């Protein structure tokens, strides 16, 4: 099969718009072609970047000098979108993605170049199954993706939004060596809704961007607050924890995310936060408390251990200022097994009988969010009443591999990777969106547990 005409890819975004859910044949063709090459994922990724940088060397500076953990991210993000072509929230997600990608100075022609290399890589590794129909399906699917992203970028440009915001660090606090709370003041007004997140770049790591939730409204000084959980071998999280100080200037991308505050008029809200999932929950709580009348609010905060409650003082202050709030701390007591600790929170949540009248905002590590969401649904919470972090689970957490994860974190298959015959495959540790929890000031002792309540702070109802 000869290479496709690059001009077709350049014009693809002009051919269609809307949502892909009605185009089942195209979705089946595209996902089927990905499924057939998934065991050769690492080779497809290498081919993709070799093709992209050879055909379009001007794009190489858009990527970090050290590719390592960045290497597969772009490709995996593209494949993740393909995995969700029939999701109703995809157009809005792509619009936000296009706005955010302005920070890379990407042009419409660059989108076409990426599409050309993406399909070239999959075509090359599908010699016996690729046909003209498959290529046409890819043309339409990629056209949909780029149309939505470029529309978002163009609308952002028309609104005079910057490609990124320079934000000067005004304070930095590292808790227990594992979680940093950073406040940084943007150079211009920063539009952001409670529950959204933003990507951050540090001057010591140009080109390396990671998403972190914005915790609460800007302060009186206009500063944004970010909670950074240290990730083992994570380059940016390490720099943000250890080598960031007041006066430094970070770059902050456009706000994104659809897990927003429950709508006005919601009578009762339960906020459940684990890890740095406290950051978006803190923002949502701040918004809820400003409503008149404020809804009834219950809060459950979860951490690995008592020392991991890194922002408990903030919550204690809120509880003192708003005595009608109900809050529980949950962590693993010394000598207590994790399974027993988890049972404490499960018993607490499943023992409630009023979930049918609740709205729940849930954020934390992906596996925690998935298990808690299932527990809540089984306890009577309607699906529409759960607002949750939409990030997908990792391979290790979920137990099965999606197309995107296959490309992002390929397994060591010895007969595919000759080097793996002589040495173990070393994969970079992923640096996901933050998910480690807030820290309370000392609370009245109760039963305790990583997932069990250690004291109730404020009025318990």
Beta strands, then each sheet from edge to edge (+ up, - down):
strand 1: 165-175
strand 2: 179-186
strand 3: 197-201
strand 4: 209-213
strand 5: 223-229
strand 6: 249-252
strand 7: 268-274
strand 8: 296-302
strand 9: 326-330
strand 10: 359-363
strand 11: 386-388
strand 12: 453-458
sheet 1: 4+ 3- 6+ 1- 2+ 5-
sheet 2: 11+ 10+ 7+ 8+ 9+ 12-
end
